[in-house]
């Protein structure tokens, strides 16, 4: 629902949620380890259906061996696969990493393109991956809706939509402009560590009194 159609009390509740997130973590960042846009892109591609912890364990040695598109291509699919074999779908991901590295060399001078269209044209890069990269690099505000964001958005009454794209649109409509570049991280971290899928930690939740689902989830 567009913010302008929300009752004043609801706008105030939503503003308070993000104000508390900001006080708790003024400058939230991705937990994926990276030192460059290329490493960030590869890490996000590898993070699909995997935890950040598992990705970081794999990318430490991987990036020590190859931290550029040319270095990644030199490793080859089999070489990349050996480094990321602990991550789900590693063969497909290795194929995508090599393919996108080649495209970066051939079409972008070895650099990561910083437009959504160009990013989403890369193998293994969908809307969510592009959103994470663009937001983390400060190119454009983006709210990538993963399972954590989807769950928290519904529990906090920020969206009732059924698909990630619709939830993303809802969040963009109601999130204060000053919070748009950080909302993605706040919602992910809140879902990862506090508003977890099973037995949410309502007793330590910083927005507990603003949550319309607190009694429901506590009783589940």
Protein Blocks (a to p, Z undefined) as FASTA:
>chain_A
ZZklpcfklmmmmmmmmmmmmmmmmbgcdfbdcfbfklmmmmmmmmgopafklmmmmmmm
mmmmoccfklmmmnommlmmmmmmmpghklmmmmmmmmmmmmmmmmnnopacfbfklmmm
pghiafklmmmmmmmnomagcddddfklmmmmmmnopaccfbfklmmmmmmmmmcfklmm
mmmmmmmmmmmmmmgmbhpafklccklmmpcklmmmmmZZ
